[in-house]
């Protein structure tokens, strides 16, 4: 679908130079240059040889440059890129690029933020990066107290209520207050950034068969169901708790706009099975739009020409669509 170019482009950070980010950006530019505007924040010397790019002084130049070249807000990262091998001196500049992009979005000079993958160990080793990942750093920069991760593709949106913790820790970390915050943040952002006036939310149970009346666990009876009943009384269109093994076939997916899942794999297995290449990571709860491709730095294929730009293209498209929804709501 061709979209009208926005006055403010998307700010795209290059991510870890040793990863596939620099390889993917020119491919995304070539695919999207007639559809939407974005500007890269990074060191243009790290782009693959032969990349057609043009350095710009401001995001306002992106619309003019985009049809003929990749617009770059240049940042000097120091040493040359070494695909597949992180260079410690690059780490402070990777962090600075993220901070600069956030400042541009907060100032209205960019409509949204899209981030290429970072390598957390490289940032910790090279810059003393004290955050678990991108999301926590963005929340820190934005002063946001609560954020949640959504994974989205054309066929499905999923939000894990707990992430990146051992399965044995999930029951203890899954609290009524935390689950309620997750549902409310998701509901709010579906309305404001996805243009869904009355979001339909499906909530998975924690246990097999959603506990089967207490035979396989009591969390559904003691915590999840009472919370969902209270939210329904407040006007939420919400289903559940539902058995996770029957939530993701086509007829079930047609009945909701987002699925809230209890833990990482319960959410990510279905979306990666349905559309592995086009999954997009969206951070909900920030005061600005942020998307990223749903993959890592892929050091093993960096610089080989084998990296697939599909997820980055989808992330840029979703950022533009969300920005357009916000703009329409504001008019």
Phi and psi in degrees as a GROMACS rama.xvg file:
@    title "Ramachandran Plot"
@    xaxis  label "Phi"
@    yaxis  label "Psi"
@TYPE xy
-78.6159  133.371  UNK-2
-114.499  149.491  UNK-3
-70.4086  129.463  UNK-4
-62.8523  139.853  UNK-5
-88.0948  153.828  UNK-6
-63.298  -39.6769  UNK-7
-101.66  128.126  UNK-8
-82.662  177.968  UNK-9
-84.6388  136.349  UNK-10
-89.2401  121.875  UNK-11
-114.644  120.204  UNK-12
-90.6796  144.646  UNK-13
-75.3943  -19.8311  UNK-14
74.6802  -155.671  UNK-15
-71.138  117.738  UNK-16
-60.3031  -29.932  UNK-17
-76.1073  -11.3856  UNK-18
-91.6311  -162.172  UNK-19
-85.3516  -5.53634  UNK-20
-50.3103  -54.0578  UNK-21
-60.7481  -28.4281  UNK-22
-72.6511  -36.0028  UNK-23
-79.3247  -32.5844  UNK-24
-59.5985  -47.7131  UNK-25
-62.4857  -32.8264  UNK-26
-67.8187  -39.6685  UNK-27
-65.8333  -41.0898  UNK-28
-58.7809  -45.4073  UNK-29
-63.8843  -35.428  UNK-30
-75.9789  -28.4848  UNK-31
-113.569  -1.60758  UNK-32
-64.9838  -19.6678  UNK-33
-96.2343  5.29262  UNK-34
-118.511  -41.5467  UNK-35
-153.708  168.997  UNK-36
-111.407  136.243  UNK-37
-144.919  161.517  UNK-38
-131.252  134.447  UNK-39
-89.1601  134.72  UNK-40
-106.727  112.957  UNK-41
171.737  -174.373  UNK-42
-91.194  113.885  UNK-43
-64.6569  -19.7596  UNK-44
-70.0484  -13.1107  UNK-45
-87.5089  -6.56121  UNK-46
-74.0823  153.75  UNK-47
-59.9072  148.195  UNK-48
-54.765  139.037  UNK-49
89.7521  -4.21767  UNK-50
-62.933  130.795  UNK-51
-87.3233  106.305  UNK-52
-135.673  163.524  UNK-53
-142.305  125.211  UNK-54
-72.9757  137.959  UNK-55
-124.645  159.975  UNK-56
-93.7915  -18.8148  UNK-57
-154.204  162.246  UNK-58
-64.7274  -23.8976  UNK-59
-62.1703  -20.2425  UNK-60
-84.3822  -8.81342  UNK-61
-60.5568  -43.7882  UNK-62
-61.988  -35.6233  UNK-63
-71.7929  -37.8406  UNK-64
-85.0987  -34.1208  UNK-65
-51.1668  -40.4842  UNK-66
-63.7672  -26.2878  UNK-67
-112.507  -18.6165  UNK-68
-159.559  159.027  UNK-69
-72.8465  117.725  UNK-70
-74.3422  131.347  UNK-71
-128.973  125.242  UNK-72
-86.5621  102.315  UNK-73
-74.3447  140.897  UNK-74
-133.924  132.997  UNK-75
-84.2233  109.095  UNK-76
-89.1933  -1.73102  UNK-77
90.3404  -117.597  UNK-78
-60.9897  159.365  UNK-79
-62.2  158.26  UNK-80
-70.1793  142.316  UNK-81
-124.72  91.962  UNK-82
-52.2339  131.154  UNK-83
85.0199  -6.25876  UNK-84
-137.801  110.334  UNK-85
-65.273  139.585  UNK-86
-106.552  121.554  UNK-87
-57.2982  -35.4322  UNK-88
-66.8475  -17.9021  UNK-89
-76.0426  -26.2827  UNK-90
-57.1302  -47.3009  UNK-91
-61.0724  -30.5731  UNK-92
-76.4062  -33.3399  UNK-93
-59.9871  -45.5423  UNK-94
-64.9466  -42.0695  UNK-95
-63.628  -35.6029  UNK-96
-64.4755  -40.34  UNK-97
-63.2177  -47.2384  UNK-98
-61.8129  -39.8922  UNK-99
-65.92  -40.6447  UNK-100
-64.2144  -41.1218  UNK-101
-61.8512  -41.846  UNK-102
-61.4382  -37.8548  UNK-103
-65.0798  -41.926  UNK-104
-67.6478  -42.6925  UNK-105
-64.7117  -29.1863  UNK-106
-84.9704  -2.54134  UNK-107
80.116  8.98396  UNK-108
-85.3486  -10.1249  UNK-109
-136.557  146.259  UNK-110
-83.4959  -23.2118  UNK-111
-164.173  166.476  UNK-112
-116.198  132.875  UNK-113
-126.332  131.849  UNK-114
-118.691  126.031  UNK-115
-73.9263  159.531  UNK-116
-64.4868  143.401  UNK-117
-105.906  166.351  UNK-118
-115.153  108.158  UNK-119
-62.5901  -39.0984  UNK-120
-66.0865  -39.8142  UNK-121
-62.197  -38.9525  UNK-122
-70.7744  -37.9838  UNK-123
-65.5987  -45.3067  UNK-124
-68.9087  -38.4614  UNK-125
-95.0593  -19.7598  UNK-126
-135.958  6.26497  UNK-127
61.4772  31.2482  UNK-128
-59.7887  120.368  UNK-129
-100.314  10.1041  UNK-130
-108.165  147.112  UNK-131
-61.2927  -26.1203  UNK-132
-176.987  -171.837  UNK-133
-52.2156  -50.8696  UNK-134
-58.8151  -45.3988  UNK-135
-67.1894  -35.6452  UNK-136
-68.0481  -41.6695  UNK-137
-63.339  -40.3282  UNK-138
-62.7799  -39.4057  UNK-139
-62.3505  -47.3267  UNK-140
-62.6303  -35.5963  UNK-141
-87.3483  -10.165  UNK-142
68.6532  30.0478  UNK-143
-91.6011  130.303  UNK-144
-87.5052  -29.0534  UNK-145
-132.251  121.989  UNK-146
-133.899  153.131  UNK-147
-134.682  159.098  UNK-148
-101.682  127.487  UNK-149
-112.726  136.522  UNK-150
-107.907  130.727  UNK-151
-138.049  143.864  UNK-152
-144.224  -176.929  UNK-153
-62.7784  -32.0612  UNK-154
-91.0638  -16.8442  UNK-155
-162.966  145.12  UNK-156
-122.272  133.047  UNK-157
-133.334  146.226  UNK-158
-130.583  116.08  UNK-159
-81.7791  130.234  UNK-160
-73.5823  -26.7771  UNK-161
-129.743  146.476  UNK-162
-137.709  150.123  UNK-163
51.1588  43.0575  UNK-164
-132.169  156.596  UNK-165
-58.9295  146.07  UNK-166
-57.9994  -34.211  UNK-167
-65.7786  -20.5753  UNK-168
-89.6054  -12.058  UNK-169
-60.483  -49.1478  UNK-170
-57.837  -36.5141  UNK-171
-73.7655  -29.9803  UNK-172
-87.5555  -14.8941  UNK-173
-86.2992  96.0921  UNK-174
-106.09  159.724  UNK-175
-60.4746  -44.8766  UNK-176
-63.446  -42.3648  UNK-177
-66.5585  -42.6755  UNK-178
-65.8768  -39.5511  UNK-179
-63.255  -44.1122  UNK-180
-58.8252  -43.169  UNK-181
-60.0026  -46.1701  UNK-182
-66.2133  -43.0556  UNK-183
-67.0539  -42.9933  UNK-184
-61.5364  -41.9897  UNK-185
-63.3587  -46.0241  UNK-186
-58.9535  -46.416  UNK-187
-62.8897  -46.0275  UNK-188
-73.4805  -29.63  UNK-189
-63.1422  -36.9962  UNK-190
-71.345  -49.1266  UNK-191
-83.4551  -27.063  UNK-192
-119.073  -12.7573  UNK-193
-115.18  -1.07053  UNK-194
68.7951  26.8695  UNK-195
-101.835  105.327  UNK-196
-64.9134  -40.2384  UNK-197
-129.294  82.3386  UNK-198
-60.8502  137.899  UNK-199
-99.7844  119.338  UNK-200
-115.664  129.781  UNK-201
-109.076  134.346  UNK-202
-118.519  126.07  UNK-203
-78.5815  153.133  UNK-204
-77.2942  163.268  UNK-205
-79.4496  -40.916  UNK-206
-97.2754  162.065  UNK-207
-54.4983  141.126  UNK-208
57.813  27.9077  UNK-209
52.1029  38.6489  UNK-210
88.3521  -17.4551  UNK-211
46.3276  56.2939  UNK-212
65.3681  24.9847  UNK-213
98.6621  -9.70052  UNK-214
-69.2207  -26.653  UNK-215
-118.998  16.7368  UNK-216
143.317  153.867  UNK-217
-107.804  -4.11537  UNK-218
-59.4861  -37.6017  UNK-219
-63.7371  -43.446  UNK-220
-73.142  -42.4515  UNK-221
-83.8137  -28.6192  UNK-222
-130.471  -50.9193  UNK-223
-69.3492  -51.1608  UNK-224
-60.7927  -46.0507  UNK-225
-59.43  -38.9192  UNK-226
-62.986  -46.8607  UNK-227
-64.8236  -36.0683  UNK-228
-61.4884  -42.8774  UNK-229
-63.8298  -40.7783  UNK-230
-68.1404  -37.0398  UNK-231
-63.1638  -38.7787  UNK-232
-63.2933  -24.7649  UNK-233
-90.7542  4.25211  UNK-234
102.372  2.45015  UNK-235
-71.516  138.091  UNK-236
-89.9311  96.3908  UNK-237
-138.374  133.977  UNK-238
-110.849  145.924  UNK-239
129.573  -179.409  UNK-240
-69.8926  137.475  UNK-241
-109.525  148.199  UNK-242
-61.6857  125.304  UNK-243
-64.4002  -24.5517  UNK-244
-78.1984  -5.58715  UNK-245
-122.06  16.6355  UNK-246
-92.9887  -13.9726  UNK-247
-119.605  8.93486  UNK-248
-78.0299  162.595  UNK-249
-55.3669  -43.8394  UNK-250
-65.0793  -37.2604  UNK-251
-68.0376  -42.9548  UNK-252
-63.8706  -27.4807  UNK-253
-68.0266  -14.2635  UNK-254
-95.2405  0.524138  UNK-255
-147.346  162.079  UNK-256
-98.1888  -22.2414  UNK-257
-154.619  147.023  UNK-258
-111.292  126.087  UNK-259
-93.8994  121.636  UNK-260
-112.866  160.242  UNK-261
-86.8783  -22.7047  UNK-262
-154.273  169.318  UNK-263
-51.2397  -58.8923  UNK-264
-69.8542  -29.3947  UNK-265
-60.7503  -31.4323  UNK-266
-88.7826  -43.1881  UNK-267
-83.0328  -28.049  UNK-268
-60.8569  -48.4435  UNK-269
-64.2744  -41.1752  UNK-270
-71.2953  -36.3191  UNK-271
-73.4422  -25.4621  UNK-272
-73.187  -41.2277  UNK-273
-71.0549  -39.6475  UNK-274
-156.729  74.6397  UNK-275
-59.6202  -40.7245  UNK-276
-81.1661  -24.5867  UNK-277
-108.763  15.2997  UNK-278
-69.0254  141.721  UNK-279
-126.652  135.839  UNK-280
-92.2664  123.679  UNK-281
-120.19  130.018  UNK-282
-93.7803  118.017  UNK-283
-95.8804  148.139  UNK-284
97.9056  -6.96539  UNK-285
-81.1853  156.502  UNK-286
-79.7618  8.96484  UNK-287
-144.977  167.371  UNK-288
-83.8189  131.482  UNK-289
-138.371  127.581  UNK-290
-128.019  163.9  UNK-291
-157.372  156.967  UNK-292
-65.4833  149.501  UNK-293
-91.6677  59.0117  UNK-294
-155.934  170.754  UNK-295
-96.722  -160.728  UNK-296
-75.9462  -21.1185  UNK-297
50.2525  56.4426  UNK-298
-53.9792  -31.9811  UNK-299
-66.351  -23.6285  UNK-300
-116.536  2.86611  UNK-301
-61.5079  134.317  UNK-302
78.5496  2.49359  UNK-303
-95.4616  -11.205  UNK-304
82.2255  7.12638  UNK-305
-100.165  -1.41477  UNK-306
-69.7594  140.752  UNK-307
-97.5477  120.06  UNK-308
-83.9624  2.61628  UNK-309
-57.0068  -44.4809  UNK-310
-69.4781  -37.867  UNK-311
-65.7882  -41.35  UNK-312
-59.6256  -44.5714  UNK-313
-63.579  -37.5342  UNK-314
-66.8291  -40.763  UNK-315
-66.6151  -41.9769  UNK-316
-61.9662  -43.9428  UNK-317
-65.5611  -38.7968  UNK-318
-59.7567  -42.8923  UNK-319
-66.0637  -41.5261  UNK-320
-63.6316  -42.3324  UNK-321
-65.0778  -42.0645  UNK-322
-62.1264  -39.3991  UNK-323
-64.918  -38.4799  UNK-324
-62.6237  -42.9701  UNK-325
-63.8356  -43.0408  UNK-326
-62.642  -40.9137  UNK-327
-65.7898  -38.9073  UNK-328
-66.7645  -27.8639  UNK-329
-83.492  -11.1518  UNK-330
